């Protein structure tokens, strides 16, 4: 049992008090994914398991990307909480004021756990709360996050629990993170009930990687990229050259790269590697295939080439990942 799990279990006899810090320019879905699981847990359990309140940086309502305004008390007035959650989105440098960072440094030791959703992990890192910890953020920003904050370990996971600190890459990982908290504190049965209330199929664990994928929204907004990703997904074992993908889509390689940069913020080669690494991760945890066979199944000529790419993508090796999962049961 981790330190965080022990703390949450110890608190299980009384309602967990959660302070939700809402910053300007965050999105409504991330906020709902943080708060609604607590509401649903109270309703499903038939008693008050969570108490939560909203806080903002200055006490004025936080304006979300949708235009909705969320009122809250100034964060500087908060003295303590069992759980402090930072929900942030865009314009993080503007919102990471000295006063806000000072409030977070003061509060962190007085909270049982501190969590960041989407851009919340950036704010936590700016405050120095994540020094020496592992963390994640939205997949589009992972490389910049790692370059900016070298005192922490960046993991390409949906969400990360590191000691008392939790970080989630976006809204859906935040929902999974909150379900994980409910599971730890109140049991797997209630977590399943809450997930069912949202018709949500939770990820198997926090350590599932973040990857760009071709969903309905992407297909509508960026059909070229969606078709390219579909081709990549069909050719993981024998990867196609980017030039060949462009040719099949009747584009030049440069034009294809521009489409990917606009849609995903990364070139086709990086997106292709992310898909291959996601498949390598899946094979590592869902099968007993030898590493050499996983290498062949994901388009690598050698085990060593896969091992280098896997470590670069996920911060661990396949063997270490399998050992850790066996140890955790």
C-alpha positions in Angstrom: 0.0 0.0 0.0 1.4 3.4 -1.0 1.6 6.4 1.4 -1.4 8.0 -0.5 -3.5 4.8 -0.2 -2.7 4.5 3.5 -3.8 8.1 4.1 -7.0 7.7 2.1 -7.9 4.4 4.0 -7.2 6.1 7.3 -9.7 8.9 6.4 -12.4 6.5 5.4 -14.5 6.9 8.6 -15.3 10.6 7.9 -16.3 12.5 4.7 -13.3 13.5 2.6 -13.0 17.3 2.3 -12.0 18.3 -1.1 -11.0 21.9 -2.1 -11.4 22.4 -5.9 -9.3 25.3 -7.2 -10.7 26.4 -10.5 -8.5 28.6 -12.6 -9.6 30.8 -15.5 -9.4 29.2 -19.0 -9.9 25.6 -17.8 -12.6 23.6 -19.5 -15.9 22.5 -18.1 -15.3 18.8 -18.9 -12.2 18.7 -16.8 -14.0 20.3 -13.9 -17.0 18.0 -14.2 -14.8 14.9 -14.4 -13.2 16.0 -11.1 -16.4 16.9 -9.2 -19.2 14.7 -10.5 -17.6 11.4 -9.4 -17.7 12.7 -5.8 -21.4 13.7 -6.2 -22.2 10.3 -7.8 -20.4 8.5 -5.0 -22.4 10.3 -2.4 -25.7 9.4 -4.2 -24.8 5.8 -4.9 -23.6 5.2 -1.3 -26.7 7.0 0.2 -24.5 9.0 2.5 -22.1 11.8 2.5 -18.7 10.4 1.5 -17.3 13.7 0.1 -17.6 17.3 1.0 -16.2 19.8 -1.6 -16.0 23.5 -2.1 -14.9 25.7 -5.0 -12.0 28.1 -4.7 -10.5 30.6 -7.2 -7.2 32.5 -7.4 -8.5 35.8 -6.2 -12.1 35.2 -5.1 -13.6 36.4 -8.3 -15.5 33.8 -10.4 -13.2 31.7 -12.6 -14.2 32.0 -16.3 -14.1 28.7 -18.1 -13.3 28.3 -21.8 -17.0 27.8 -22.4 -17.8 31.2 -20.9 -19.3 29.7 -17.8 -18.3 31.4 -14.6 -17.6 29.4 -11.4 -17.7 31.4 -8.1 -15.4 30.4 -5.3 -13.8 31.7 -2.2 -10.2 33.0 -2.5 -7.6 30.2 -2.2 -5.6 32.2 0.2 -8.4 31.8 2.8 -8.2 28.0 2.7 -6.4 26.5 5.7 -6.5 22.8 5.0 -8.3 20.0 3.2 -8.0 16.2 2.8 -7.7 16.7 -1.0 -6.7 19.8 -3.0 -7.4 19.6 -6.7 -6.1 22.2 -9.2 -8.1 22.3 -12.4 -6.4 24.5 -15.1 -6.2 24.7 -18.8 -4.8 27.5 -21.0 -2.6 30.6 -20.3 -0.9 28.9 -17.5 2.0 31.4 -17.3 -0.5 34.2 -16.8 -2.4 32.4 -14.0 0.7 31.1 -12.2 1.1 34.4 -10.2 3.5 34.7 -7.2 0.5 35.0 -4.9 -1.1 31.8 -6.2 2.1 29.8 -6.0 2.8 31.0 -2.5 -0.7 29.9 -1.4 -0.1 26.4 -2.9 3.3 26.1 -1.1 1.6 27.0 2.1 -1.3 24.7 1.6 0.4 21.6 0.3 1.8 20.4 3.6 -1.7 20.9 5.2 -3.5 18.7 2.7 -3.7 14.9 2.7 -3.2 14.8 -1.1 -2.8 17.4 -3.9 -4.0 16.7 -7.4 -3.6 18.5 -10.7 -5.9 18.1 -13.7 -4.7 19.0 -17.3 -2.8 22.2 -16.8 -3.0 21.8 -13.0 0.2 19.8 -13.1 2.0 22.7 -14.6 0.9 25.0 -11.8 1.9 22.4 -9.2 5.3 22.1 -10.9 5.7 25.9 -11.0 5.1 25.9 -7.2 7.8 23.2 -6.7 5.3 20.7 -5.4 6.3 18.0 -7.8 10.1 18.2 -7.3 11.4 14.7 -6.9 7.9 13.2 -7.9 6.6 11.5 -11.0 3.8 13.4 -12.9 2.0 13.7 -16.2 0.1 16.4 -18.2 -1.8 16.5 -21.4 0.0 14.5 -24.1 0.3 17.5 -26.4 2.5 19.2 -23.7 4.5 16.3 -22.4 7.7 17.1 -24.1 7.6 20.8 -23.2 6.6 19.8 -19.6 9.7 17.5 -19.3 12.0 20.1 -20.8 10.7 22.8 -18.4 10.7 20.9 -15.2 13.8 18.7 -14.9 13.4 18.1 -11.2 10.5 15.7 -11.7 10.0 12.5 -13.7 7.5 12.9 -16.5 5.5 9.8 -17.4 3.3 9.3 -20.5 0.5 7.9 -18.5 -3.2 8.9 -18.3 -2.7 9.8 -14.6 0.0 9.4 -12.1 -0.1 8.8 -8.3 3.3 9.7 -6.7 3.2 9.8 -3.0 0.7 12.4 -1.9 0.5 13.9 -5.4 -1.7 13.0 -8.3 -1.7 14.4 -11.8 -4.1 13.7 -14.7 -3.5 14.4 -18.4 -7.0 15.6 -19.3 -10.7 15.2 -18.5 -11.1 11.5 -19.0 -7.9 10.6 -17.1 -9.2 12.8 -14.3 -12.4 10.8 -14.2 -10.3 7.6 -14.0 -8.1 9.2 -11.3 -11.2 10.1 -9.2 -12.6 6.6 -9.7 -9.2 5.3 -8.4 -9.5 7.5 -5.3 -13.0 6.1 -4.7 -11.8 2.6 -5.2 -9.0 3.1 -2.7 -11.1 4.8 -0.1 -14.5 3.0 -0.4 -13.8 -0.2 -2.4 -14.0 -1.5 -6.0 -17.8 -2.0 -5.9 -18.6 1.7 -5.4 -16.1 2.7 -8.0 -17.8 0.4 -10.5 -21.2 1.8 -9.6 -20.0 5.4 -10.1 -18.3 4.4 -13.4 -21.6 2.8 -14.5 -23.6 5.9 -13.6 -21.6 7.7 -16.4 -21.6 4.7 -18.8 -17.8 4.9 -18.5 -15.5 2.0 -19.0 -12.5 2.9 -16.8 -8.9 2.4 -18.1 -7.3 -0.7 -16.5 -4.9 1.5 -14.5 -3.2 4.8 -14.1 -0.3 3.5 -16.1 -2.1 3.3 -19.4 -0.3 5.5 -21.9 -1.7 8.6 -23.4 -1.9 8.4 -27.2 -3.5 10.4 -30.0 -6.2 8.4 -31.6 -8.7 8.7 -34.4 -12.1 9.4 -32.8 -15.3 11.0 -34.2 -14.3 14.5 -33.2 -10.9 14.2 -34.9 -12.5 12.6 -38.0 -14.9 15.6 -38.3 -12.3 18.3 -37.7 -9.2 16.8 -39.2 -10.3 14.0 -41.7 -6.9 13.8 -43.4 -5.2 13.2 -40.1 -7.9 10.6 -39.1 -7.3 8.7 -42.3 -3.6 8.8 -41.9 -3.8 7.5 -38.3 -6.1 4.7 -39.6 -3.4 3.7 -42.1 -0.8 3.8 -39.4 -3.0 1.6 -37.1 -3.3 -0.9 -39.9 0.4 -1.0 -40.4 2.0 -1.3 -37.0 3.8 -4.5 -37.7 5.2 -3.3 -41.0 5.3 0.6 -40.7 4.7 2.6 -43.8 7.1 5.4 -44.7 5.5 8.8 -44.1 6.0 9.5 -47.8 3.9 6.4 -48.7 1.1 7.5 -46.3 1.1 10.9 -47.9 1.0 9.3 -51.4 -2.0 7.1 -50.5 -3.8 10.2 -49.3 -2.8 12.1 -52.5 -0.7 14.6 -50.5 2.9 15.7 -50.4 4.9 14.7 -47.3 5.1 18.4 -46.4 1.4 18.9 -46.6 0.7 15.8 -44.5 3.1 17.2 -41.9 1.3 20.5 -41.8 -2.0 18.7 -41.2 -0.6 16.7 -38.3 1.0 19.8 -36.7 -2.3 21.7 -36.9 -4.3 18.8 -35.5 -2.0 17.1 -33.0 0.9 19.5 -32.5 3.4 16.8 -33.6 4.7 15.4 -36.9 3.4 12.2 -38.5 6.5 10.3 -37.5 5.9 11.1 -33.8 2.2 10.2 -33.9 3.1 6.9 -35.6 5.7 6.1 -32.9 3.1 6.8 -30.2 0.7 4.3 -31.8 3.4 1.7 -32.0 4.4 2.3 -28.4 0.8 2.1 -27.3 0.6 -1.3 -29.0 3.9 -2.4 -27.4 2.5 -1.4 -24.0 -0.7 -3.4 -24.6 1.2 -6.5 -25.6 3.5 -6.1 -22.6 0.7 -6.1 -20.1 -1.9 -8.3 -21.8 0.2 -11.1 -23.2 3.2 -13.2 -22.2 4.9 -12.6 -25.6 8.7 -12.5 -25.4 10.2 -9.0 -25.9 11.6 -10.0 -29.3 8.1 -11.0 -30.5 6.7 -7.7 -29.3 9.5 -6.0 -31.2 8.5 -7.8 -34.4 4.8 -7.1 -33.8 5.4 -3.3 -33.5 7.7 -2.9 -36.5 11.2 -3.1 -34.8 14.0 -5.1 -36.4 15.5 -5.9 -33.1 14.7 -6.2 -29.4 17.3 -3.6 -28.5 15.6 -1.0 -30.9 12.2 -1.6 -29.2 13.8 -1.4 -25.8 15.3 2.0 -26.5 12.1 3.3 -28.0 9.9 1.9 -25.2 12.1 3.4 -22.4 12.1 6.8 -24.2 8.3 6.7 -24.5 7.3 5.3 -21.1 10.3 5.8 -18.8 10.6 2.1 -18.0 11.4 -1.2 -19.7 9.0 -4.0 -20.6 10.5 -6.4 -18.1 10.3 -3.8 -15.3 6.7 -3.0 -16.3 5.8 -6.6 -16.1 7.6 -7.1 -12.7 5.8 -4.1 -11.3 2.4 -5.3 -12.4 3.0 -8.8 -11.0 4.1 -7.3 -7.7 0.9 -5.2 -7.5 -1.2 -8.3 -8.1 
